[in-house]
């Protein structure tokens, strides 16, 4: 049975192509293929003489992206972007001319109730981006202590009422397991009041924090940033699209090493009014781009 067609619309498409400027004959990586929108944009510029290697830790998204990329010189690899060097080695590539990583999630993933990434649809409290491995959010909610839950919610979600939410979770799980997104969202809404004047669901920060913890998203980003100087050619370009301040701060700090990177964007590129109107999920997207300098990077 063939996969359903992808619904996701790539964010900042004009800015990605303008600032990264992929050229015919180059070798590029889309480190987060998703539905293949950005991959297609890059492949249209560099192929057929060039090549694109696409990574994604979600095998379902790789399958869906395949139809969009049919006929192009694109190699898809099931891997998280923190496995970049190994993934490149597996396809016989040692250096690349550029890389894009979109740290957001495809609409197809967010809208799938069985993935548990959103509280908009009740479903299993899973949250794994790679559904084939690792602990689920249900596992973490059941296993972590009250202190550790509060720490996750505060550090990864910047939730000011983290202790109250953690305490309520521990109380509830003594009575019944917390296994669905609806259960958790209702619990959080009972602890965190809605902010006046903002259309912001009180469960948002807790869900973000759990998703980051389940997928080790910040650790993965740090590992990607550490590998980039050794695989991107001098003069090569790297673009990373982040969606919240915890990611953006790491990207900004990584690109501030002036012995390795020359920033192309002094401030991150963001979606214009027209794109936000057509694609509301682009509202929080921030694209930072840097160019690899020619100096050698010491071997660790």
LOKE-85191 format. One record per residue (C-alpha): residue in three letters; x, y, z. Coordinates in nm, 4 decimals, padded with zeros to 6 digits. Example, Ala and Ser with C-alpha at 12.3 -4.5 7.8 and 13.67 -1.06 7.14 Angstrom:
Ala; 01.2300; -00.4500; 00.7800
Ser; 01.3670; -00.1060; 00.7140
***
This chain:
Unk; 00.0000; 00.0000; 00.0000
Unk; 00.1522; 00.3322; -00.1050
Unk; 00.1956; 00.6079; 00.1576
Unk; -00.0470; 00.8997; 00.1726
Unk; 00.0686; 01.2121; -00.0127
Unk; 00.2547; 01.4607; 00.2075
Unk; 00.0660; 01.7740; 00.3128
Unk; 00.3536; 01.9703; 00.4639
Unk; 00.4566; 02.3062; 00.3146
Unk; 00.8263; 02.3959; 00.3625
Unk; 00.8933; 02.7167; 00.5566
Unk; 01.1046; 03.0068; 00.4274
Unk; 01.1534; 02.8545; 00.0784
Unk; 01.2679; 03.1795; -00.0852
Unk; 01.5069; 03.2618; 00.1980
Unk; 01.6544; 02.9101; 00.1969
Unk; 01.7420; 02.9229; -00.1725
Unk; 01.8583; 03.2863; -00.1714
Unk; 02.0792; 03.2681; 00.1370
Unk; 02.2181; 02.9164; 00.0872
Unk; 02.2524; 02.9577; -00.2902
Unk; 02.3007; 02.5901; -00.3892
Unk; 02.4759; 02.5652; -00.7261
Unk; 02.4685; 02.3065; -01.0078
Unk; 02.7076; 02.0183; -00.9501
Unk; 02.7361; 02.0621; -00.5729
Unk; 02.6770; 01.7972; -00.3068
Unk; 02.4238; 01.8963; -00.0430
Unk; 02.2588; 01.7445; 00.2625
Unk; 01.9035; 01.8018; 00.3734
Unk; 01.9464; 01.6816; 00.7302
Unk; 01.5701; 01.6773; 00.7971
Unk; 01.3916; 01.5580; 00.4847
Unk; 01.0405; 01.5531; 00.6298
Unk; 00.7974; 01.5672; 00.3394
Unk; 01.0769; 01.6538; 00.0961
Unk; 00.9850; 02.0155; 00.0230
Unk; 01.3233; 02.1705; 00.0995
Unk; 01.4996; 01.8666; -00.0478
Unk; 01.3209; 01.9257; -00.3770
Unk; 01.4138; 02.2946; -00.3819
Unk; 01.7820; 02.2131; -00.3320
Unk; 01.7821; 01.9194; -00.5749
Unk; 01.6257; 02.1341; -00.8468
Unk; 01.9297; 02.3631; -00.8175
Unk; 02.2180; 02.1138; -00.7905
Unk; 02.1105; 01.8096; -00.9942
Unk; 02.1603; 01.6297; -01.2280
Unk; 02.5333; 01.7061; -01.2108
Unk; 02.5191; 01.7391; -00.8332
Unk; 02.3698; 01.5289; -00.5585
Unk; 02.1531; 01.5593; -00.2466
Unk; 02.1688; 01.3256; 00.0526
Unk; 01.8541; 01.3409; 00.2627
Unk; 01.8417; 01.2277; 00.6252
Unk; 01.5427; 01.1702; 00.8481
Unk; 01.4898; 00.9638; 01.1600
Unk; 01.1251; 00.9016; 01.0716
Unk; 01.1019; 00.6193; 00.8136
Unk; 00.7400; 00.7096; 00.7383
Unk; 00.8387; 01.0585; 00.6248
Unk; 01.1204; 00.9220; 00.4096
Unk; 00.8692; 00.6960; 00.2361
Unk; 00.6287; 00.9831; 00.1758
Unk; 00.9059; 01.2124; 00.0501
Unk; 01.0161; 00.9546; -00.2042
Unk; 00.7343; 01.0313; -00.4478
Unk; 00.8070; 01.4052; -00.4370
Unk; 01.1732; 01.3383; -00.5148
Unk; 01.1245; 01.0737; -00.7817
Unk; 01.3545; 01.1212; -01.0792
Unk; 01.6041; 01.3413; -00.8951
Unk; 01.9543; 01.2442; -00.7847
Unk; 01.8624; 01.2215; -00.4176
Unk; 01.9797; 00.9516; -00.1772
Unk; 01.7563; 00.9044; 00.1285
Unk; 01.9049; 00.7671; 00.4516
Unk; 01.7205; 00.6648; 00.7677
Unk; 01.9287; 00.8491; 01.0286
Unk; 01.9070; 01.1319; 01.2777
Unk; 02.1075; 01.4398; 01.1845
Unk; 02.3437; 01.3846; 01.4763
Unk; 02.4612; 01.0770; 01.2821
Unk; 02.5646; 01.2988; 00.9897
Unk; 02.9263; 01.1825; 00.9488
Unk; 02.8319; 00.8147; 00.9626
Unk; 02.5416; 00.8612; 00.7227
Unk; 02.7666; 01.0350; 00.4707
Unk; 03.0270; 00.7633; 00.5042
Unk; 02.7598; 00.4991; 00.4346
Unk; 02.6941; 00.6526; 00.0910
Unk; 03.0598; 00.7189; 00.0076
Unk; 03.0661; 01.0944; 00.0761
Unk; 03.3302; 01.2634; 00.2934
Unk; 03.2739; 01.6345; 00.2216
Unk; 02.9717; 01.8424; 00.1257
Unk; 02.9131; 02.1868; -00.0198
Unk; 02.6216; 02.2693; 00.2019
Unk; 02.3597; 02.1546; 00.4514
Unk; 02.0126; 02.2559; 00.5585
Unk; 01.8432; 02.1420; 00.8774
Unk; 01.4812; 02.2357; 00.9507
Unk; 01.4298; 02.1601; 01.3194
Unk; 01.0519; 02.1787; 01.2976
Unk; 00.8035; 01.9007; 01.2302
Unk; 00.6082; 01.8164; 00.9212
Unk; 00.2367; 01.8857; 00.9334
Unk; 00.1895; 01.5171; 00.8540
Unk; 00.3635; 01.4271; 01.1814
Unk; 00.1873; 01.6894; 01.3946
Unk; -00.1571; 01.6016; 01.2587
Unk; -00.1189; 01.2254; 01.3098
Unk; -00.2975; 01.1420; 01.6353
Unk; -00.1065; 00.8159; 01.6773
Unk; 00.2268; 01.0038; 01.6977
Unk; 00.1287; 01.1957; 02.0102
Unk; 00.3181; 01.5101; 01.9080
Unk; 00.0183; 01.7391; 01.9465
Unk; -00.2640; 01.7844; 02.1930
Unk; -00.4985; 01.8910; 01.9119
Unk; -00.5969; 01.5246; 01.8629
Unk; -00.6285; 01.2683; 02.1401
Unk; -00.3985; 00.9740; 02.0889
Unk; -00.1199; 00.7672; 02.2468
Unk; 00.1340; 00.9747; 02.4409
Unk; 00.4274; 00.8685; 02.2224
Unk; 00.6166; 01.1725; 02.0826
Unk; 00.9047; 00.9739; 01.9306
Unk; 01.0245; 01.1146; 01.5995
Unk; 01.1683; 00.7722; 01.5236
Unk; 00.8803; 00.5417; 01.6161
Unk; 01.1061; 00.2375; 01.5827
Unk; 01.3210; 00.3015; 01.8903
Unk; 01.3530; 00.4700; 02.2275
Unk; 01.1293; 00.5538; 02.5219
Unk; 00.7898; 00.7124; 02.4669
Unk; 00.6549; 01.0131; 02.6536
Unk; 00.4298; 00.7700; 02.8421
Unk; 00.7436; 00.5913; 02.9618
Unk; 00.9053; 00.9143; 03.0809
Unk; 00.5920; 01.0399; 03.2559
Unk; 00.5648; 00.7070; 03.4377
Unk; 00.9348; 00.6751; 03.5256
Unk; 01.0716; 01.0178; 03.6147
Unk; 01.0581; 01.1487; 03.9699
Unk; 00.8607; 01.4609; 04.0577
Unk; 01.1888; 01.6567; 04.0750
Unk; 01.3076; 01.5344; 03.7343
Unk; 00.9710; 01.6007; 03.5696
Unk; 00.9722; 01.9566; 03.7027
Unk; 01.3274; 02.0039; 03.5768
Unk; 01.2314; 01.8846; 03.2265
Unk; 00.9290; 02.1156; 03.2116
Unk; 01.1279; 02.4167; 03.3361
Unk; 01.4481; 02.3695; 03.1347
Unk; 01.2989; 02.2486; 02.8059
Unk; 00.9606; 02.4201; 02.8174
Unk; 01.0407; 02.7254; 03.0292
Unk; 00.7205; 02.6449; 03.2173
Unk; 00.7007; 02.8601; 03.5293
Unk; 00.4552; 02.6268; 03.7002
Unk; 00.6691; 02.3205; 03.6370
Unk; 00.6621; 02.2012; 03.9980
Unk; 00.2855; 02.2210; 04.0191
Unk; 00.2439; 02.0206; 03.6977
Unk; 00.4990; 01.7602; 03.8086
Unk; 00.3307; 01.7188; 04.1446
Unk; -00.0098; 01.6721; 03.9807
Unk; 00.1319; 01.4105; 03.7413
Unk; 00.2772; 01.2092; 04.0286
Unk; -00.0544; 01.2278; 04.2156
Unk; -00.2524; 01.1198; 03.9097
Unk; -00.0272; 00.8321; 03.8064
Unk; -00.0759; 00.6736; 04.1477
Unk; -00.4415; 00.6378; 04.0550
Unk; -00.4242; 00.5710; 03.6801
Unk; -00.1517; 00.5570; 03.4111
Unk; -00.1167; 00.8672; 03.1907
Unk; -00.1183; 00.7195; 02.8421
Unk; -00.2897; 00.9688; 02.6110
Unk; -00.2290; 01.3225; 02.4942
Unk; -00.5784; 01.4177; 02.6087
Unk; -00.5115; 01.3016; 02.9639
Unk; -00.1909; 01.5005; 02.9895
Unk; -00.3286; 01.8126; 02.8216
Unk; -00.6315; 01.8226; 03.0539
Unk; -00.4082; 01.7735; 03.3574
Unk; -00.1821; 02.0643; 03.2557
Unk; -00.4747; 02.2932; 03.1797
Unk; -00.5981; 02.2291; 03.5318
Unk; -00.2643; 02.3489; 03.6732
Unk; -00.1650; 02.6313; 03.4386
Unk; -00.4036; 02.9226; 03.3791
Unk; -00.4494; 03.0556; 03.0254
Unk; -00.2589; 03.3808; 02.9716
Unk; -00.4789; 03.6844; 02.9172
Unk; -00.4834; 03.8198; 02.5647
Unk; -00.2948; 03.5232; 02.4161
Unk; -00.4297; 03.2354; 02.2071
Unk; -00.1809; 03.0035; 02.3710
Unk; -00.2864; 02.6651; 02.5049
Unk; -00.1533; 02.6150; 02.8600
Unk; -00.0352; 02.2646; 02.7645
Unk; 00.2000; 02.3927; 02.4930
Unk; 00.5166; 02.4315; 02.7015
Unk; 00.4838; 02.0965; 02.8789
Unk; 00.4294; 01.9150; 02.5479
Unk; 00.7323; 02.0907; 02.3964
Unk; 00.9454; 01.9941; 02.6957
Unk; 00.8452; 01.6286; 02.6867
Unk; 00.9020; 01.6061; 02.3118
Unk; 01.2502; 01.7561; 02.3493
Unk; 01.3318; 01.5108; 02.6286
Unk; 01.1951; 01.2049; 02.4465
Unk; 01.3975; 01.2799; 02.1323
Unk; 01.7048; 01.4373; 02.2968
Unk; 01.6561; 01.7223; 02.0509
Unk; 01.9003; 01.9680; 02.2055
Unk; 02.1697; 01.7052; 02.2489
Unk; 02.1229; 01.6006; 01.8865
Unk; 02.1561; 01.9626; 01.7729
Unk; 02.4779; 02.0066; 01.9715
Unk; 02.6214; 01.6920; 01.8145
Unk; 02.5262; 01.8113; 01.4643
Unk; 02.6925; 02.1499; 01.5195
Unk; 03.0094; 01.9785; 01.6431
Unk; 03.0351; 01.7651; 01.3255
Unk; 02.9712; 02.0379; 01.0694
Unk; 03.3233; 02.1894; 01.0547
Unk; 03.4671; 01.8514; 00.9555
Unk; 03.2270; 01.7678; 00.6732
Unk; 03.1466; 02.1066; 00.5171
Unk; 03.4027; 02.2194; 00.2594
Unk; 03.5708; 02.5601; 00.2912
Unk; 03.3305; 02.8074; 00.1358
Unk; 03.0367; 02.5752; 00.1985
Unk; 02.7114; 02.7060; 00.3461
Unk; 02.5018; 02.5797; 00.6362
Unk; 02.1480; 02.6859; 00.7198
Unk; 01.9522; 02.5851; 01.0287
Unk; 01.5854; 02.6697; 01.0826
Unk; 01.4826; 02.6735; 01.4481
Unk; 01.1412; 02.7234; 01.6066
Unk; 01.2084; 02.8175; 01.9676
Unk; 01.4704; 03.0054; 02.1648
Unk; 01.6404; 02.6977; 02.3114
Unk; 01.7362; 02.5850; 01.9596
Unk; 01.8107; 02.9293; 01.8202
Unk; 02.0514; 03.0152; 02.1027
Unk; 02.2518; 02.7003; 02.0334
Unk; 02.2690; 02.7690; 01.6600
Unk; 02.3699; 03.1316; 01.7167
Unk; 02.6418; 03.0264; 01.9605
Unk; 02.7688; 02.7553; 01.7239
Unk; 02.8031; 03.0013; 01.4343
Unk; 02.9842; 03.2587; 01.6515
Unk; 03.3143; 03.0698; 01.6274
Unk; 03.4895; 03.3130; 01.3904
Unk; 03.7777; 03.0709; 01.3395
Unk; 03.5380; 02.8372; 01.1573
Unk; 03.2289; 03.0283; 01.0456
Unk; 03.1445; 03.3569; 00.8753
Unk; 02.7809; 03.4462; 00.9482
Unk; 02.5760; 03.5185; 00.6363
Unk; 02.2765; 03.6368; 00.8418
Unk; 02.3490; 03.8932; 01.1147
Unk; 01.9936; 03.8388; 01.2339
Unk; 01.7877; 03.5303; 01.1524
Unk; 01.5654; 03.5432; 00.8448
Unk; 01.1938; 03.5124; 00.9259
Unk; 00.8731; 03.4645; 00.7336
Unk; 00.6998; 03.7649; 00.5845
Unk; 00.3344; 03.8517; 00.6348
Unk; 00.2200; 03.6696; 00.3225
Unk; 00.3889; 03.3426; 00.4192
Unk; 00.2593; 03.3596; 00.7761
Unk; -00.0904; 03.4156; 00.6423
Unk; -00.0651; 03.1170; 00.4075
Unk; 00.1322; 02.8950; 00.6450
Unk; 00.0784; 02.9925; 01.0118
Unk; 00.3374; 02.7385; 01.1302
Unk; 00.6063; 02.9551; 00.9696
Unk; 00.5448; 03.2323; 01.2237
Unk; 00.8134; 03.1174; 01.4682
Unk; 01.0671; 02.9928; 01.2116
Unk; 01.4148; 03.1495; 01.2232
Unk; 01.6817; 03.0727; 00.9637
Unk; 02.0492; 03.1318; 01.0441
Unk; 02.3095; 03.0802; 00.7734
Unk; 02.6894; 03.0666; 00.7965
Unk; 02.9736; 03.0099; 00.5499
Unk; 03.2599; 02.7742; 00.6304
Unk; 03.5976; 02.9505; 00.6421
Unk; 03.9105; 02.8087; 00.4822
Unk; 04.1132; 02.7486; 00.7980
Unk; 04.1728; 02.3838; 00.8958
Unk; 03.9862; 02.2290; 01.1883
Unk; 04.2060; 02.0323; 01.4305
Unk; 04.1339; 01.6613; 01.4583
Unk; 03.9946; 01.5833; 01.8071
***
